[in-house]
Amino acid sequence: MAGHSKWANIQHRKGAQDAKRGKIFTRLIKEITVAAKLGGSDADINPRLRLAMEKAYDQNMPKDNVERAIKRGAGELEGADYMELRYEGYGINGAAVMVDCMTDNKTRTVADVRHAFTKYGGNLGTDGSVSFLFKHCGYMVFAPGVDESALMEVAINAGAEDIINNDDGSIEVITAPYEFVNVKQRLEAAGFKAEMGEVTMKAENDVLFTGDDAVKMQKLLDALEDCDDVQEVYTTAVIESQD
């Protein structure tokens, strides 16, 4: 792990996400629609919907788009009936990969996901084969140089579950999934804005990939990300930036 920079890899991942911004709106609309369908259209009593709306507004999605997605989910407007699917598998050197999808056609989705795994050196596994390697949580990362003691005090008082100090000076704040928005807002009110923040499935242990293996693993992850029905891809692999 010599020379491994957590911060450099976080920045690399953030840049990759920004490059796919066009697809982010489609994914967010699906998430809002399903959240409203399952838990109702009132964000005050539907924490999943509140999270989805917060993420949409963070991405500058127009309010009209958000409201239409909520109405579709609540049955007030016609629209596709999405189901949620999760696929688990293995990438290069056995790295764990978990793929969350929303689709109106399960047959198409599983074929696309299986094809991506097979084409790029991975294997689709069975339910539960890798999910135990991930933790469902809220996750925020703050840049090196932030006032560590002040950040920790606010985060702990706001209800954060864990705070991780990385060797490169960056700080990670972990929350319960549905406490993420509250902790994030409390931190922002105190002047601490995360460079990256999301509710995610966080790998319990990272596996660093470099060289040719890193290139191969990235191709698999990109292929999965590019599937139309894929919402999120989680992995234990950390791709060392080639910059």
Backbone as a ProteinNet text record, in pm:
[ID]
protein_1_A
[PRIMARY]
MAGHSKWANIQHRKGAQDAKRGKIFTRLIKEITVAAKLGGSDADINPRLRLAMEKAYDQNMPKDNVERAIKRGAGELEGADYMELRYEGYGINGAAVMVDCMTDNKTRTVADVRHAFTKYGGNLGTDGSVSFLFKHCGYMVFAPGVDESALMEVAINAGAEDIINNDDGSIEVITAPYEFVNVKQRLEAAGFKAEMGEVTMKAENDVLFTGDDAVKMQKLLDALEDCDDVQEVYTTAVIESQD
[TERTIARY]
82.5	0	86.3	217.2	307	267.1	262.1	228.1	79.1	0.4	-144.5	-204.3	-274	-337.4	-488.3	-551.3	-697.3	-760.3	-704.8	-761.3	-752	-636.8	-620.3	-723	-749.7	-846.5	-989.7	-1018.9	-1151.3	-1174.3	-1073.3	-1083.6	-1100.4	-1028.1	-1038.5	-1180.6	-1236.6	-1372	-1474.6	-1455.6	-1546.9	-1545.9	-1426.8	-1416.3	-1486.2	-1475	-1541.5	-1692.6	-1743.2	-1887.3	-1935.4	-1858.5	-1896.2	-1905	-1817	-1815.2	-1941.3	-2011.9	-2132.3	-2259	-2250.1	-2359.8	-2491	-2483.3	-2604.9	-2688.7	-2622.3	-2695.1	-2743.4	-2681.9	-2718.7	-2864.4	-2910.7	-3049.7	-3146.5	-3119.8	-3206.5	-3213	-3097.8	-3093.5	-3167.9	-3150.5	-3215.9	-3367.5	-3414.9	-3559.7	-3617.1	-3545.6	-3590	-3595.6	-3491.4	-3484.1	-3596.9	-3622.9	-3731.5	-3865.6	-3885.7	-4011.7	-4035.5	-3933.3	-3947.4	-3964	-3889.1	-3901.4	-4042.7	-4100.5	-4237.1	-4339	-4313.2	-4403.6	-4405.6	-4287.9	-4278.2	-4315.7	-4283.5	-4302.2	-4392.8	-4454.5	-4543.4	-4471.3	-4549.6	-4496.4	-4455	-4471.5	-4436.1	-4294.2	-4200.9	-4059.4	-4035.6	-4124.4	-4107.4	-4122.1	-4197.5	-4216.4	-4162.3	-4094.5	-4034.4	-3886	-3800.4	-3658.7	-3587.5	-3630.5	-3566	-3594.6	-3718.3	-3752.7	-3676.9	-3665.6	-3591.8	-3446.8	-3384.6	-3247.6	-3237.6	-3331.6	-3329	-3347.6	-3436.8	-3459.3	-3336.2	-3275.1	-3153.9	-3043.7	-3028.6	-2925.2	-2958.2	-3086.1	-3127.2	-3099.1	-3130.5	-3106.1	-2956.7	-2878.3	-2732.4	-2676.5	-2745.9	-2703.3	-2771.6	-2839	-2905.8	-3018.5	-3087.1	-3204	-3318.1	-3385.5	-3497.7	-3608.8	-3667.9	-3771.7	-3888.8	-3923.8	-4035.1	-4009.3	-3884.5	-3849.9	-3868.2	-3826.4	-3839.1	-3986.6	-4067	-4209.4	-4282.9	-4247	-4310.5	-4275.1	-4150	-4107.3	-4182.8	-4202.5	-4278.1	-4421.8	-4481.7	-4621.1	-4633.8	-4534.1	-4537.4	-4529.5	-4440.7	-4426.6	-4551.1	-4618.6	-4739.3	-4863.3	-4847	-4958.6	-5044	-4998.8	-5075	-5049	-4938.3	-4906.3	-4869.1	-4893	-4855.2	-4703.7	-4649.9	-4506.4	-4468.8	-4342.4	-4293.7	-4301.4	-4324.4	-4330.4	-4196.1	-4109.9	-3975.3	-3969.6	-3887.7	-3856.2	-3707	-3672.9	-3533.7	-3469.9	-3348	-3273.8	-3130.6	-3073.2	-2931.7	-2860.1	-2747.3	-2663.9	-2528.5	-2474.8	-2345.7	-2251	-2123.3	-2027.7	-1885.1	-1795.8	-1653.1	-1585.6	-1488	-1412.3	-1274.1	-1179.4	-1041.9	-985.5	-913.5	-850.7	-950.3	-1076.4	-1177	-1231.7	-1204.5	-1259.3	-1412.3	-1473.5	-1619.3	-1683.6	-1794.7	-1870.2	-2018.6	-2088.4	-2232	-2298.4	-2405.5	-2468.5	-2616.2	-2657.9	-2798.6	-2863.8	-2980.9	-3051.5	-3195.8	-3253.2	-3397.3	-3442.2	-3544	-3579.7	-3728.1	-3776.6	-3911.2	-3905	-3781.9	-3762.5	-3646.4	-3678.6	-3575.9	-3490.1	-3551.4	-3477.3	-3367.5	-3399.5	-3301	-3187.7	-3225.4	-3126.2	-3025.7	-3072.4	-2979	-2889.5	-2941.6	-2859.2	-2748.2	-2782.3	-2682.9	-2574.1	-2616.3	-2520.2	-2430.1	-2488.9	-2408.8	-2308.8	-2352	-2263.8	-2143.8	-2168.4	-2058.2	-1958.1	-2007.8	-1918.5	-1834.7	-1901.8	-1834	-1732.1	-1768.7	-1681.3	-1552.1	-1559.4	-1443.8	-1379.4	-1390	-1311.5	-1370	-1500.3	-1564.4	-1658	-1724.7	-1821.8	-1940.5	-2059.8	-2180.9	-2199.2	-2217.1	-2231.1	-2376.6	-2394.9	-2529.1	-2565.6	-2694.2	-2740.1	-2667.7	-2612.7	-2544.7	-2398.1	-2348	-2209.7	-2106.7	-2139.6	-2043.3	-2104.1	-2234.9	-2299.4	-2249.4	-2204.3	-2155	-2024.5	-1961.9	-1837.2	-1860.7	-1987	-2021.8	-2112.1	-2106.2	-2190.5	-2275.9	-2407.8	-2499	-2486.1	-2442.9	-2416.6	-2413.5	-2419.9	-2392.4	-2242.1	-2189.5	-2043.8	-2008.6	-1923.4	-1874.7	-1723.9	-1661.5	-1515.8	-1481	-1390.2	-1347.3	-1199.6	-1165.4	-1031.9	-924.9	-802.2	-690	-679.3	-646.2	-631.6	-749.8	-861	-977.3	-943.8	-1009.8	-987.3	-1043.2	-953.1	-993.1	-1073.7	-1027.1	-1094.4	-1232.3	-1242.7	-1371.9	-1470.6	-1423.1	-1508.1	-1557.8	-1468.5	-1506.3	-1611.4	-1596.1	-1691.1	-1831.3	-1839.7	-1970	-2030.1	-1947.3	-1996.1	-2049.4	-1975.4	-2017.5	-2147.1	-2155.1	-2277	-2397.1	-2370	-2478.5	-2525.6	-2449.5	-2491.7	-2413.7	-2295.3	-2212.8	-2174.3	-2164.9	-2130	-1979.5	-1903	-1759	-1689.9	-1565.3	-1483	-1347.3	-1302.9	-1178.7	-1078.6	-962.9	-855.3	-759.5	-747.5	-658.6	-517.3	-420.4	-280.2	-252.3	-331.2	-306.8	-374.1	-439	-501	-649.4	-703.1	-848	-921.1	-1046.4	-1126.9	-1257.6	-1294.1	-1420.1	-1515.5	-1640.4	-1744.2	-1848.9	-1877.6	-1972.9	-2098.1	-2215.2	-2342.2	-2432.7	-2537.9	-2645.6	-2708.7	-2761.1	-2811.3	-2909.2	-3007.9	-3111	-3080.4	-2961	-2912.5	-2819.4	-2791.6	-2694.9	-2732.3	-2856.6	-2897.6	-2885.2	-2929.7	-2923.3	-2779.3	-2690.3	-2549.9	-2485.4	-2512.4	-2457.5	-2500.1	-2627.3	-2677.8	-2617	-2599.7	-2538.3	-2392.8	-2321.2	-2182	-2172.6	-2261.4	-2259.4	-2293.1	-2385.6	-2421.5	-2303.1	-2211	-2091.5	-1974.2	-1998.3	-1894.6	-1812.8	-1856.8	-1783	-1859.6	-1809.6	-1874.4	-1791.4	-1854	-1783.4	-1751	-1635.5	-1598.1	-1681.6	-1719.1	-1805.4	-1892.4	-2020.3	-2110.2	-2222.8	-2256.3	-2360.8	-2400.5	-2516.9	-2553.9	-2513.2	-2435.3	-2371	-2359.7	-2307.9	-2265	-2112.8	-2057.7	-1913.9	-1841.4	-1736.6	-1657	-1593.9	-1604.9	-1545.2	-1392.6	-1339.8	-1195.1	-1165.2	-1078.5	-1041.3	-929.7	-931.4	-823.6	-766.1	-639.1	-576.4	-539.2	-575.9	-540.5	-447.5	-339.3	-245	-212.5	-150.4	-102.6	-210.8	-176.9	-270.2	-397.9	-386.4	-506.1	-601.8	-546.1	-629.3	-705.2	-636.2	-699.9	-812.6	-786.7	-887.6	-1009.2	-981.7	-1091.3	-1174.9	-1109.6	-1182.8	-1273.1	-1227.1	-1309.6	-1436.3	-1422.9	-1540.7	-1637.9	-1586	-1672.5	-1741	-1666.8	-1724.8	-1835.5	-1813.5	-1914	-2042.1	-2028.9	-2146.4	-2217	-2139.4	-2196.6	-2274.7	-2228.8	-2290.9	-2420.2	-2452	-2579.4	-2695.2	-2792.8	-2902.1	-2977.6	-2992.5	-3074.8	-2996.3	-2865.5	-2781.8	-2790.8	-2816.2	-2821.5	-2686.2	-2629.2	-2503.2	-2419	-2287.7	-2193.4	-2101.6	-2093.4	-2007.3	-1900.2	-1781.9	-1674.4	-1574.8	-1507.5	-1398.2	-1270.2	-1269.1	-1149.4	-1129.6	-1009.2	-969.4	-870.6	-908.4	-824.6	-725	-597.1	-493.9	-493.9	-505.8	-508.3	-381.9	-400	-285.4	-229.9	-287	-242.4	-98.2
-120.9	0	126.5	108.5	224.3	326.9	452.3	559.6	573.4	485.9	490.1	613.3	692.9	813	798.5	789.6	779.2	900.6	1017.6	1141.1	1145.5	1104.5	1104.7	1014.4	899.9	806.9	856.9	926.1	985.7	1092.7	1175.9	1279.8	1218.8	1110.5	1041.7	988.7	929	874.5	986.1	1096.5	1209.6	1263.1	1270.3	1316	1223.3	1092.4	994.2	1007.2	1034.4	1053.4	1178.7	1285.7	1410.5	1393	1307.9	1285.4	1212.5	1146.8	1072	1143.9	1275.7	1352.9	1334.4	1315.5	1299.8	1181.7	1075.1	956.6	970.3	1060.1	1075.5	1118.4	1211.1	1256.3	1140.2	1054.1	938.9	848.2	823.9	737.3	800	929.9	997.7	998.2	1017.4	1015.6	878	772	636.9	619.9	666	650.4	726.5	849.4	928.8	859.6	809.8	743.1	620.5	536.3	414.9	449.6	548.8	589.1	637.2	715.3	764.7	651	556.9	441.8	356.9	333.9	244.2	310.1	441	505.2	625.7	658.7	773.9	900.3	1002.8	1123.7	1231.3	1204.9	1303.6	1277.1	1364.1	1343.7	1353.6	1421.5	1436.2	1302.8	1210.5	1080.2	965.5	1000.7	901.5	933.7	876.7	913.3	878.9	771.3	736.5	842.6	890.9	996.4	1124.4	1155.1	1275.1	1268.8	1152	1132.8	1152.9	1092.7	1101.5	1245.7	1318.7	1459	1544.2	1518.4	1591.7	1571.2	1446.6	1416.9	1483.2	1483.4	1546.3	1696.7	1761.8	1905.6	1936.6	1845.7	1862.6	1859	1784.3	1773.6	1878.6	1974.8	2084.8	2038.4	1931.9	1888.8	1988.1	2030.9	2124.9	2069.4	2157	2115.6	2048.4	2095.1	2036.1	1888	1854.7	1714.9	1628.5	1682.4	1609.5	1586.4	1689.8	1679.5	1583.2	1581.8	1487.8	1343.1	1320.8	1185.4	1138.9	1228.7	1194.9	1158.7	1236.8	1210	1077.2	1045.3	915.7	801.7	816	711.6	694.8	806.1	802.9	763.3	742.4	700.1	813	937.3	1052.4	1079.6	1027	1036.6	897.6	871.6	742.5	736.9	616.9	599.2	453.5	422.6	285.3	235.4	105.7	43.2	-26.2	39.3	-13.1	-110.9	-213.4	-304.3	-289.2	-319.5	-310.8	-449.3	-455	-580.4	-555.8	-654	-645.7	-771	-750.2	-859.8	-852	-968.1	-975.9	-1062.5	-1024.9	-1103	-1067.9	-1113.3	-1098.5	-1040.7	-952.5	-894.2	-955	-876.5	-921.6	-960.5	-1072	-1120.9	-1140.9	-1165.8	-1195.5	-1076.3	-953.4	-835	-841.6	-805.6	-810.7	-695.3	-725.4	-624.6	-645.3	-536.5	-541	-436.6	-476.7	-391.6	-374.1	-251	-220.8	-168.5	-223.8	-187.5	-149.6	-70.1	-45.5	-64.7	-146.9	-184.4	-216.5	-207.4	-254.9	-382.6	-438.7	-560.3	-641.3	-732	-808.9	-892.2	-950.4	-1034.7	-955.9	-835.6	-750	-713.4	-679.7	-631.7	-739.4	-858.4	-964	-1003.5	-998.6	-1030.9	-927.8	-799.7	-693.1	-702.2	-727	-734.5	-856.8	-971	-1092.9	-1075.2	-1010.5	-987.5	-901.9	-797.4	-709.3	-785.6	-864.4	-944.3	-1039.7	-1112.8	-1215.8	-1155.6	-1046.7	-987.2	-932.1	-883.1	-814.7	-889.6	-1022.1	-1102.6	-1124.3	-1096.9	-1117.7	-1236.5	-1259.8	-1368	-1321.5	-1348	-1317.3	-1423.9	-1381	-1475.6	-1492.9	-1554.3	-1579.3	-1471.7	-1464.1	-1367.7	-1391.6	-1284.6	-1295.5	-1333	-1353.3	-1400.6	-1295.5	-1166.3	-1061.2	-948.8	-947.2	-834.1	-814.9	-923.2	-913	-833.3	-806.1	-730.3	-579.4	-537.3	-396.8	-353.8	-225.6	-168.8	-57.8	-64.2	40.9	159.8	273.4	386.4	517.9	627.7	758.7	781.9	850	861.8	999.7	1071.6	1203	1207.1	1276.7	1290.9	1439.1	1477.5	1617.4	1628	1736.1	1754.6	1766.3	1725.7	1747.3	1895	1920.8	2059.2	2110.8	2035.4	2077.9	2073.5	2157.9	2161.6	2033.6	1939.9	1806.1	1804.6	1873.4	1867.7	1932.7	2045.3	2113.6	2029.2	1968.2	1881.9	1764	1701.5	1585.2	1621.3	1736.9	1777.5	1794.5	1864.1	1885.7	1753.3	1669.9	1542.8	1452.1	1442.1	1356.6	1407.8	1538.4	1596.7	1581.6	1575.7	1561	1416.7	1322.2	1182.6	1092.9	1136.3	1051.5	923	812.9	683.2	665.3	719.4	696.7	809	836.8	936.1	872.3	875.3	809.4	913.8	917.5	1007.6	930.9	972.3	904.8	962.2	880.9	922.2	1047.2	1068.8	1184.4	1312.1	1305.6	1424.2	1439	1359.7	1364.5	1296.8	1334.3	1280.3	1225.7	1105.8	1043.8	1042.3	1078.5	1075	972.5	877.5	770.6	792.5	778.4	795.2	675.4	663.7	571.1	622.1	532.6	575.3	691.9	684.5	787.2	903.7	902.8	1018.8	1105	1056.9	1125.5	1271.5	1296.4	1433.9	1524.6	1477.3	1557.5	1592.9	1492	1516.3	1609.5	1586.8	1671.2	1816.9	1838.6	1974.9	2041.3	1965.4	2019.7	2060.2	1977.8	2008.1	2131.1	2138.3	2253.9	2382.4	2374.4	2493	2542.8	2449.6	2486.1	2522.6	2523	2563.5	2450.4	2325	2210.8	2149.1	2168.3	2113.4	1997	1882.3	1762.8	1774.4	1720.2	1712.5	1606.6	1504.2	1398.6	1347.9	1327.4	1275.8	1197.2	1082.4	997.8	890.2	831.9	709.7	595.7	503.8	405.7	271	173.7	46.6	54.4	82.9	106.5	-25.1	-48.7	-169.9	-169.2	-280.7	-290.7	-292.5	-349.4	-354	-328.7	-231.5	-198.6	-289.9	-314.9	-390.1	-300.4	-265.1	-171.8	-242.1	-180.1	-231.1	-132.1	-183.8	-100.7	-168.9	-92.9	-149.6	-209.6	-321.7	-385.2	-432.1	-482.1	-527.2	-411.1	-293.5	-175.2	-138.7	-146.9	-114.8	-212.9	-341.5	-444.6	-427.6	-400.6	-385.2	-262.5	-154.5	-32.6	-56.4	-135.4	-165.9	-241.1	-333.8	-406.8	-312	-227.8	-134.4	-37.1	11.5	103.5	35.3	-90.6	-164.4	-181.6	-210.1	-222.9	-88.6	16.9	151.6	192.8	146.6	188.5	114.1	8.6	-61.4	32.7	39.1	136.7	122.4	0.3	-22.8	-17.1	3.2	4.7	140.1	135.3	255.8	285.4	182.6	200.3	73.9	94.1	-18	1.8	-99.4	-94.4	-201.8	-172.9	-272	-253.5	-362.6	-354.9	-305.9	-300	-257.7	-106.4	-64.7	75.5	86.8	163.1	175.8	288.4	254.7	356.8	444.7	576.2	671.3	659.3	658.6	648.8	784.3	892.2	1028.6	1051.2
0	0	0	-16.4	-12.4	-116.6	-76	-169	-194.7	-134.4	-156.4	-90.1	-167.7	-115.3	-122	-5.8	-0.3	-68.7	-41.5	-95.1	-247.3	-302.5	-448.3	-514.2	-454.4	-512.3	-498	-389.1	-372	-479.1	-503.6	-605.5	-744.5	-770.5	-898.9	-919.3	-813	-821.4	-841.6	-771.6	-785	-928.1	-987.8	-1126	-1222.6	-1197.3	-1282.4	-1272.3	-1152	-1134.2	-1206.4	-1195.8	-1261.9	-1412.4	-1468	-1612	-1659.1	-1566.5	-1601.3	-1554.3	-1542.1	-1485.8	-1562.4	-1694	-1773.9	-1727.7	-1687.4	-1642.7	-1499.3	-1424	-1283.2	-1269.2	-1354	-1346.2	-1365.6	-1463.7	-1489.2	-1367.3	-1305.6	-1187.3	-1069.8	-1052	-940.5	-957	-1078.4	-1103.8	-1069.2	-1106.2	-1070.9	-919	-850.2	-705	-636	-681.5	-623	-646.5	-767.3	-802.7	-714.5	-699.4	-618.4	-470.4	-422.9	-282.3	-250.9	-341.7	-321.9	-330.9	-419.5	-434.7	-307.6	-248	-133.1	-1	11.5	141	142.5	28.2	23.6	-20.5	-52.2	-113.5	-13.8	115.9	218.1	267.6	228.1	263.4	414.1	486.3	631.2	704.5	645.3	710.4	623.4	516	426.4	411.5	499.7	498.5	368.6	303.3	176.4	70.1	66.1	-28.8	3.7	131.3	171.9	124.1	138.3	91.4	-59.5	-132	-278.2	-325	-259.9	-296.1	-266	-150.1	-112	-216.4	-260	-359.9	-493.4	-529.6	-654.7	-654.6	-545	-536.5	-530.3	-470.1	-469.5	-611.3	-698.9	-838.5	-927.6	-861.7	-932.8	-1025.1	-985.4	-1062	-1041	-1147.9	-1133.9	-1044.4	-966	-872.1	-942.7	-1063.3	-1138.5	-1168.4	-1202.5	-1230.5	-1106.4	-992.1	-865.9	-834.2	-846.4	-811.6	-904.7	-1034	-1127.3	-1091.3	-1053.9	-1015.9	-891.2	-795.7	-674.2	-710.5	-796.9	-837	-911.6	-996.4	-1065.2	-964.4	-867.6	-767.1	-682.9	-654.1	-570.8	-650	-781.1	-864.5	-917.8	-901.1	-949.2	-1097	-1150	-1291.9	-1342.7	-1472.6	-1529.8	-1549.4	-1540.8	-1562.1	-1547.5	-1574.2	-1565	-1420.6	-1405.9	-1273.6	-1248.2	-1172.1	-1150.7	-1033.9	-1049.4	-940.4	-907.4	-780.8	-737.9	-740.9	-794.2	-801.7	-755.6	-689.8	-651.3	-699.8	-767.2	-814	-745.1	-710.6	-642.7	-723.8	-722.7	-799.5	-765.3	-852.5	-829.2	-953	-928	-1036.7	-1045.7	-1093.6	-1107.6	-970.4	-966.5	-842.6	-728.5	-764.2	-663.1	-586.9	-634.8	-568.7	-568.4	-456.7	-444.9	-521.5	-588.7	-663.1	-634	-604.7	-580.3	-669.2	-737.7	-837.9	-804.7	-777.6	-751.8	-878.6	-910.3	-1033.6	-1003.4	-1093.1	-1096	-1240.1	-1258.9	-1394.4	-1406.7	-1527.8	-1559.2	-1643	-1655.8	-1735.8	-1676.7	-1586.4	-1515.3	-1609.8	-1712.2	-1806.6	-1876.5	-1920.8	-1987.5	-1891.2	-1769.2	-1672.7	-1636.1	-1602.8	-1563.1	-1679.7	-1801.7	-1919.1	-1936.8	-1920.1	-1935.4	-1828.1	-1703.4	-1593.4	-1609.3	-1643.4	-1661.8	-1776.3	-1884.5	-1999.4	-1959.8	-1880.3	-1838.1	-1751.7	-1657.4	-1573.4	-1659.4	-1748.1	-1827.4	-1923.9	-1989	-2091.6	-2032.9	-1908.8	-1851.6	-1734	-1736.5	-1644.5	-1507.2	-1490.7	-1361.8	-1364.2	-1252.9	-1241.9	-1160.2	-1209.5	-1134.5	-1027.4	-901.9	-792	-750.3	-634.4	-581.6	-479.8	-446.4	-346.1	-213.2	-156.5	-28.9	-37.6	-159.6	-172.9	-133.2	-150.2	-112.8	-29.1	-11.4	56.1	199	263.7	401.5	410.5	296.4	293.1	287.2	289.1	278.1	393.6	427.3	532	472.7	494.2	449	543.9	492.1	581	503.2	577.3	521.2	527.8	426.5	412.8	360.3	434.6	391.9	401.9	307.1	306.8	305	393.9	404.9	367.5	299.7	243.4	351.1	317.7	410	446.7	573.2	618.4	697.4	698.6	775.2	924.7	1003.1	1148.4	1209.6	1237.2	1277.9	1407.6	1510.4	1640.1	1634.2	1562.5	1550.3	1470.5	1361.5	1279.4	1361.6	1435.4	1516.3	1620.7	1684	1787.4	1729.7	1614.1	1551.8	1506.3	1442.1	1388.3	1499.2	1608.8	1720.5	1781.8	1801.6	1859	1765.8	1636.6	1539.1	1526	1583.1	1580.6	1486.7	1442.8	1356.6	1429.3	1355.6	1414.8	1428.2	1333	1333.6	1257.1	1295.7	1227.3	1202	1076.5	1037.1	990.2	1054.3	1013.1	922.7	797.1	703.2	710.8	668.3	674.6	591.6	485.7	399.2	450.3	566.1	624.4	597.5	506.1	481.8	597.1	615.5	725.6	669.6	712.3	672.5	791.3	765.6	868.9	826.5	916.3	888.9	973.7	911.8	982.8	955.9	1035.5	1000	870.5	784.7	653.6	658.3	746.4	746.4	840.3	899.8	975	889.1	767.6	680.9	656.9	617.3	583.6	705	821.5	943.2	980.4	978.7	1014.2	912.2	785.6	678.3	696.6	725.7	743.6	866.4	973.4	1094.9	1068.6	995.4	963.1	872.7	773	682.2	756.6	852.7	931.1	1013.3	1047.1	1124	1033.4	901.4	807.1	748.4	768	715.3	598.2	477.3	357.7	303.4	291.1	243.8	95.2	58.8	-83.3	-153.3	-80.3	-132.9	-19.9	-47.2	54.6	-9	47.9	-8.4	91.7	69.7	139.6	47.9	99.8	13	81.1	8.5	66	69.7	187.3	201.5	227.8	149.9	170.2	309.1	379.1	512.2	503.3	394.3	373	225.7	197.9	61.1	11.6	-120.1	-185.6	-294.8	-283.3	-377	-506.7	-619.1	-751.4	-820.4	-878.5	-953.1	-1085.9	-1176.3	-1302	-1388.4	-1455.2	-1549.2	-1480.8	-1358.8	-1287.3	-1260.9	-1231.8	-1209.7	-1337	-1450.2	-1579.7	-1609.2	-1587.3	-1613.4	-1521.7	-1393.6	-1298.2	-1332.2	-1373	-1408.9	-1529	-1625.5	-1743.3	-1702.9	-1607.9	-1559.3	-1489.7	-1402.8	-1329.9	-1426	-1525.2	-1624.1	-1704.5	-1741.7	-1819.2	-1739.4	-1610.2	-1524.7	-1508.6	-1485.8	-1471.7	-1595.6	-1712	-1838.2	-1869.5	-1794.6	-1816.1	-1781.6	-1867.3	-1851.8	-1720.4	-1670.9	-1552.2	-1421.2	-1428.6	-1308.8	-1239.1	-1109.2	-1026.6	-962.4	-898.3	-826.1	-839.2	-840.5	-838.3	-717.8	-633.8	-515.4	-528	-479	-488.7	-374.9	-342.1	-244.2	-310.4	-444.5	-517.1	-508.3	-480.7	-488.8	-603.5	-705.5	-825	-804.6	-801.5	-787.3	-910.4	-890.3	-1000.9	-1083.8	-1216.6	-1306.2	-1345.3	-1286.2	-1321.3	-1279.5
[MASK]
+++++++++++++++++++++++++++++++++++++++++++++++++++++++++++++++++++++++++++++++++++++++++++++++++++++++++++++++++++++++++++++++++++++++++++++++++++++++++++++++++++++++++++++++++++++++++++++++++++++++++++++++++++++++++++++++++++++++++++++++++++

